[in-house]
Amino acid sequence: MPEFRGTTICAVKKDGKTAIAGDGQVTMGESVIFKNSAVKVRRIYGGKVVLGFAGSVSDAFSLSEKFEGMLNKFSGNLMRSAVELAELWRNDKLPRRLEAMMIVADKDQLLIISGNGEVIEPDGGVCAIGSGGNYALAAARALMQETQYPAEEIAYKALKIASEICVFTNDHIVVETV
């Protein structure tokens, strides 16, 4: 059975706010749009943390579920939760690598977490993942440097630009801000 994939997530941290935007497309294989309105950005931990996920749908759900468990275990400490989750992979306590990535943010931090145990704090308060991630990242960086738009608007516009270039990204965009 073909994998369900295809999404773009972009995050922007600016002026004390972080916005994470994601599109709604789920692609089956390389050529079939399976769903247009999936929600891949959501609030967790009582609304104090926002996450957006990309990659294999089942792996993305598994990764986000494991991360949420770590947040509960470590009282919402974003960095500690991410590092502890990564250590599960490094210590071979999880059976396989997950083909997914997440961007997570709270009021203070912005992180990328991969399904193979990497935790990355992005430079410049901008990051993007997924099939259209490079397009969204380039657009967000340009908008950060050349405009006065707030974080939410930059994230939205970056996803909109990516949706016009990447066939695995659509313009059904959800943005959450923390």
Phi and psi in degrees as a GROMACS rama.xvg file:
@    title "Ramachandran Plot"
@    xaxis  label "Phi"
@    yaxis  label "Psi"
@TYPE xy
-66.5663  151.64  PRO-2
-76.9988  149.575  GLU-3
-96.5259  119.938  PHE-4
-142.817  -172.516  ARG-5
91.2881  105.866  GLY-6
-167.179  168.626  THR-7
-136.814  132.966  THR-8
-125.674  135.037  ILE-9
-134.499  136.878  CYS-10
-126.155  142.832  ALA-11
-135.509  127.745  VAL-12
-112.688  119.4  LYS-13
-155.309  136.38  LYS-14
53.0655  41.6723  ASP-15
79.7711  5.0132  GLY-16
-125.279  147.308  LYS-17
-123.506  129.774  THR-18
-116.399  135.066  ALA-19
-119.578  125.908  ILE-20
-117.42  144.108  ALA-21
-143.116  149.719  GLY-22
-87.3332  179.147  ASP-23
-111.198  7.6836  GLY-24
-85.2673  133.268  GLN-25
-117.484  123.64  VAL-26
-109.305  134.017  THR-27
-100.065  119.085  MET-28
68.2869  -141.334  GLY-29
-107.458  -4.7958  GLU-30
-139.213  0.10043  SER-31
-120.511  123.895  VAL-32
-81.0943  113.38  ILE-33
-86.3345  -34.4466  PHE-34
-153.204  142.277  LYS-35
-99.8802  -21.6466  ASN-36
-122.971  33.9185  SER-37
-68.5554  147.868  ALA-38
-106.909  113.719  VAL-39
-115.981  11.4353  LYS-40
-125.034  129.587  VAL-41
-152.247  162.667  ARG-42
-94.46  140.08  ARG-43
-134.484  178.144  ILE-44
50.7845  57.3076  TYR-45
63.8419  26.1285  GLY-46
82.5528  2.12765  GLY-47
-85.5094  -14.1657  LYS-48
-128.901  137.892  VAL-49
-115.152  138.589  VAL-50
-135.683  149.668  LEU-51
-132.373  137.75  GLY-52
-126.507  152.426  PHE-53
-141.651  155.422  ALA-54
118.643  -158.981  GLY-55
-58.1517  129.169  SER-56
-58.6166  -48.5484  VAL-57
-64.415  -40.0355  SER-58
-67.3802  -37.5961  ASP-59
-64.086  -42.6822  ALA-60
-64.0136  -41.6023  PHE-61
-62.6156  -45.3478  SER-62
-62.5867  -45.4515  LEU-63
-67.1798  -35.9278  SER-64
-64.4999  -44.5198  GLU-65
-64.5104  -39.2413  LYS-66
-65.49  -43.7158  PHE-67
-61.1574  -37.6085  GLU-68
-60.8159  -40.4331  GLY-69
-66.912  -38.9934  MET-70
-59.5637  -42.4127  LEU-71
-65.5632  -40.0039  ASN-72
-66.097  -37.1196  LYS-73
-109.652  32.0555  PHE-74
51.0135  38.7885  SER-75
81.8933  5.72882  GLY-76
-72.1993  105.828  ASN-77
-61.2339  -52.0301  LEU-78
-63.6416  -46.1604  MET-79
-62.0127  -41.3935  ARG-80
-62.5924  -42.8446  SER-81
-65.3198  -44.1424  ALA-82
-66.3285  -42.4176  VAL-83
-63.7278  -39.3686  GLU-84
-63.1738  -43.5313  LEU-85
-61.8206  -37.742  ALA-86
-65.2943  -27.3646  GLU-87
-58.4758  -40.0943  LEU-88
-71.1983  -44.4346  TRP-89
-63.3971  -31.4967  ARG-90
-94.0019  11.3088  ASN-91
56.053  33.1469  ASP-92
-87.612  -11.6704  LYS-93
-108.85  135.902  LEU-94
-67.6267  -22.7891  PRO-95
-156.702  167.609  ARG-96
-80.9196  142.203  ARG-97
-96.8541  133.887  LEU-98
-86.3593  67.7075  GLU-99
-157.604  160.596  ALA-100
-139.172  156.833  MET-101
-134.946  149.39  MET-102
-110.25  128.945  ILE-103
-127.163  147.714  VAL-104
-150.384  145.465  ALA-105
-124.069  -165.877  ASP-106
-66.0301  -17.872  LYS-107
-113.163  -32.3556  ASP-108
-128.061  156.605  GLN-109
-133.057  125.649  LEU-110
-137.141  151.18  LEU-111
-107.68  131.907  ILE-112
-122.135  127.163  ILE-113
-100.996  162.076  SER-114
-77.6402  3.92983  GLY-115
-117.222  19.2931  ASN-116
92.195  23.7234  GLY-117
-104.715  141.234  GLU-118
-123.929  123.277  VAL-119
-126.905  129.293  ILE-120
-97.771  111.131  GLU-121
-68.8748  151.6  PRO-122
-78.5421  145.071  ASP-123
72.3067  8.95819  GLY-124
71.2697  19.1693  GLY-125
-136.067  134.909  VAL-126
-154.096  162.243  CYS-127
-154.665  149.468  ALA-128
-136.573  168.77  ILE-129
96.1599  -176.708  GLY-130
-61.2318  -35.9766  SER-131
-103.121  16.6384  GLY-132
-58.7932  -41.8341  GLY-133
-66.2999  -36.8698  ASN-134
-66.3142  -46.5227  TYR-135
-64.9806  -39.088  ALA-136
-62.7405  -46.4651  LEU-137
-61.7366  -43.8747  ALA-138
-64.5182  -44.3037  ALA-139
-64.4728  -41.2103  ALA-140
-62.4124  -43.1952  ARG-141
-63.7941  -44.1078  ALA-142
-65.152  -36.7467  LEU-143
-62.4576  -43.458  MET-144
-77.8023  -32.3756  GLN-145
-110.238  -1.18596  GLU-146
-133.673  173.648  THR-147
-109.27  15.7241  GLN-148
-59.171  147.622  TYR-149
-73.1049  166.771  PRO-150
-52.4424  -46.0562  ALA-151
-60.8983  -43.1541  GLU-152
-69.2001  -38.2207  GLU-153
-63.6671  -46.4552  ILE-154
-60.6535  -44.9466  ALA-155
-61.5719  -50.3848  TYR-156
-64.0972  -36.3784  LYS-157
-63.1025  -41.6423  ALA-158
-66.8447  -39.4426  LEU-159
-60.1527  -44.0723  LYS-160
-63.4105  -45.1492  ILE-161
-60.0717  -36.7975  ALA-162
-67.2732  -21.3408  SER-163
-84.9406  -9.34604  GLU-164
-115.639  -42.7182  ILE-165
-92.7142  125.719  CYS-166
-72.0555  -13.222  VAL-167
-97.5398  10.5403  PHE-168
-128.582  135.558  THR-169
-118.256  -179.134  ASN-170
-103.203  23.1553  ASP-171
-88.4872  87.3949  HIS-172
-104.889  132.376  ILE-173
-114.304  132.242  VAL-174
-124.635  131.851  VAL-175
-120.923  141.553  GLU-176
-123.78  141.963  THR-177
